[in-house]
């Protein structure tokens, strides 16, 4: 557990280093660009409020990701929440990447989360379990099911 630090926060460094990865994770979970932006902003605000004394940049990354994931889960539980289509203006480099992103967005949020954290952020299953608050076995099962769903979706698309 992190305690509150009285040392000054290098805010510019934190935002510069973490903004894109947090946004990508939030987008993978929420599926909506504006909600993802709000979730990232909320995460940074929590960081400023709590000002945790963390041991290293790795701990800082994990703390931010954990806060982001919890915030996204809260947003997904909101009564007004509804699934929105993938925005047309979303910047994706190629039509193939856009198709892959659309298939990923077809997965349930919890499945998108573990896929994103594993493949895009490079976390191991034990780390994902810590971030999501789930058991390692649950994370591995979710990964397996998500991979199978993606295979099925991609195979259907090829037909």
ABEGO torsion letter per residue (X at the ends): XBBBBABBBBAAAAAAAAAAAAAAAAAAAAGBAAAAAAAAAAAAAAAAAAGBBBABAAAAAAAAAAAAAAAAAAAAABAABBBBBBBAABBBABAAAAAAAAAAAABBAAAAAAAAAAAAAGBBAAAAAAAAGBBAAAAAAAAAAAAAAAAAAAAAAAX
